[in-house]
Amino acid sequence: STQSTWGIIKVSVIPCQTMMVDDWYKNIPIITRVYLTLACLTSGAVTFEFVTPFTLYLNYRLIWEKFEIWRLLTNFLFFDRVTIHLFFHLHFLYSYCRRLEEHFYHRRTADFLFLLVFGAVSMLVISACIYDLVFLSHSLVVMVVYVWSRRNPEEHLNLLGLWVISAPYLAYVMLGFSFIFGGTAAAAVDIIGIAVGHVYWYLADVASKIVGRQILKTPGFLTAMFPHEEVVFGEEWQPGFD
C-alpha cells in the first residue's frame, strides 16, 4: 500500500513539474522566447562541441568572400559556453526583453522586433566601420536594458542585495562591471550597446514627440509577420508611452 501510494505521488509530481515548465515557456512573449531559445541552443552546441565559436563570430571577409552569411546572425546568439557567466547574460536577456515586449510593446510585437533589428543593423555597421567586434550579443542586450531603463525612470533595482539604484543607471552599472572585470575591450561592448540604445530611444521617444510623428516606423514586412495584432496609431498615440 505504501509503495503504491509513493508510486502515485512520484508519477503525478513529474508531469506536474513538466506542465509548470511548459506553461512558463509558452507564456514567454514570442520574440523573447525565440531569442532565448536560440541563445541557449547556440551555447549548448558550442559547449558540447557540435560547433565552435570560430564558425559563429562576425567576420566580414568570410561573409563577403565565402558567403558565410549566417555569421550576421550567429554573432548575436552566442554569449558564452555553459558557465555562470552565461546565466547572467541569459538573465538580462530574458528579464528585460520580456519586460519590454510584455508591457511597452504589448500587442506590438513587430515594433519590438524592429527595435532588435534596428539595434543589430546599427551594431553591424559600427563593427564594420568604427570598432571591430566579433560578437555583438552582449551589446544587443545592453541596448535593450538601456531602452527599458529610460522608459521606466521611476523603477528602483536592488543589486545583489547590497545597494539600490534607479533604473536609468543600470546600463552604466553594467558598463562599470564590464570595465572592472574585462578592461577597455569589454567596456567597449557595453558602450556600443548604450550608444545604439540611446539613439533608438531618442528617435523613438524624444524626437518623435518634437516633430509630432513617428520617426522610426516599423517596416511593413515586419508588421505583416504578425497580422492578427490590432495596432492603432493616431491621435491617441504618444511616443514613449503605453
JOCORTA-V98561 format. One record per residue. PHI is phi in degrees with one decimal (* if undefined). NEAR is the number of other ideal C-beta (glycine too) atoms within 8 Angstrom. Layout:
# JOCORTA-V98561
PHI_NEAR + PHI_NEAR
This chain:
# JOCORTA-V98561
*_4 + -61.7_5 + -63.1_6 + -66.2_7 + -62.7_8 + -64.0_8 + -61.8_8 + -63.6_8 + -62.9_8 + -62.6_8 + -68.0_8 + -81.6_8 + -69.6_8 + -62.4_8 + -61.4_8 + -62.7_8 + -64.3_8 + -63.4_8 + -64.7_8 + -63.9_8 + -64.7_8 + -63.6_8 + -65.0_8 + -59.1_8 + -65.0_8 + -69.3_6 + -85.2_5 + -71.5_11 + -55.1_11 + -59.0_7 + -69.0_12 + -61.3_13 + -62.7_10 + -65.2_8 + -62.3_11 + -61.7_13 + -63.7_8 + -64.2_9 + -65.0_15 + -64.8_9 + -64.4_8 + -65.8_13 + -64.4_14 + -64.1_9 + -64.0_9 + -72.3_14 + -59.9_8 + -94.4_6 + 62.8_6 + -75.1_5 + -137.7_8 + -119.6_7 + -57.6_8 + -67.2_5 + -91.0_7 + -112.3_14 + -70.8_12 + -78.3_12 + -141.7_9 + -67.6_7 + -64.9_6 + -69.3_9 + -65.7_12 + -78.0_7 + -86.6_6 + -113.4_6 + 57.3_6 + -86.5_8 + -71.1_6 + -61.8_6 + -63.2_13 + -63.9_9 + -101.0_7 + -65.8_12 + -68.3_14 + -91.0_9 + -102.5_11 + -97.0_14 + -104.9_13 + -175.0_9 + -68.3_7 + -70.4_7 + -138.9_7 + -63.3_5 + -63.6_8 + -60.8_12 + -67.1_8 + -64.6_8 + -60.5_14 + -66.5_12 + -60.8_8 + -67.9_11 + -58.2_15 + -64.4_11 + -64.0_8 + -88.2_12 + -63.6_15 + -64.7_11 + -61.8_10 + -65.7_15 + -68.1_14 + -77.1_8 + -106.6_8 + -63.9_9 + -106.7_12 + -60.4_8 + 58.5_7 + -135.7_9 + -58.8_13 + -61.9_13 + -66.8_10 + -68.5_13 + -61.7_12 + -64.0_12 + -55.6_13 + -67.2_12 + -65.0_9 + -57.5_11 + -63.8_16 + -63.8_11 + -64.2_8 + -60.2_11 + -70.5_16 + -63.1_11 + -66.1_8 + -60.5_12 + -64.6_12 + -77.1_6 + -109.9_5 + -119.1_4 + -138.2_7 + -75.6_4 + -127.0_13 + -96.3_7 + -134.0_13 + -114.3_15 + -61.5_13 + -67.3_12 + -59.3_15 + -66.0_14 + -67.6_14 + -60.8_17 + -58.7_15 + -61.2_16 + -59.8_15 + -63.6_14 + -61.7_13 + -60.0_13 + -66.6_14 + -72.1_12 + -89.9_11 + -133.3_8 + -66.8_9 + -86.7_6 + -69.8_8 + -121.9_8 + -119.7_9 + -96.3_7 + -94.6_9 + 56.9_4 + 71.0_4 + -105.0_4 + -151.9_5 + -111.6_6 + -128.2_10 + -77.7_9 + -52.8_13 + -60.3_7 + -93.5_9 + -60.0_11 + -61.9_14 + -74.7_8 + -64.9_10 + -60.0_12 + -60.8_13 + -62.4_8 + -63.7_8 + -61.7_12 + -66.7_11 + -64.4_6 + -95.0_6 + -128.3_8 + 79.4_6 + -66.5_6 + -64.3_7 + -69.3_11 + -64.3_12 + -61.1_10 + -61.3_14 + -68.2_15 + -60.3_9 + -62.7_15 + -62.7_19 + -65.4_14 + -62.0_8 + -67.0_15 + -61.7_17 + -67.4_10 + -60.6_9 + -62.0_15 + -59.9_13 + -65.3_9 + -67.5_11 + -78.0_13 + -109.7_12 + -96.1_11 + -63.1_10 + -63.5_15 + -68.5_10 + -64.9_6 + -88.5_7 + 79.9_5 + -154.4_5 + -69.2_9 + -87.5_9 + -99.2_10 + -102.7_5 + -62.7_10 + -59.5_7 + -61.3_6 + -68.8_6 + -76.5_12 + -60.9_10 + -66.3_7 + -72.2_8 + -130.3_9 + -70.7_5 + -92.4_3 + -90.6_9 + -92.0_4 + -110.6_9 + -122.0_6 + -116.3_5 + 179.5_5 + -66.9_3 + -84.7_5 + -75.7_8 + -125.2_6 + -57.0_10 + 92.0_9 + -134.8_4 + -69.2_4
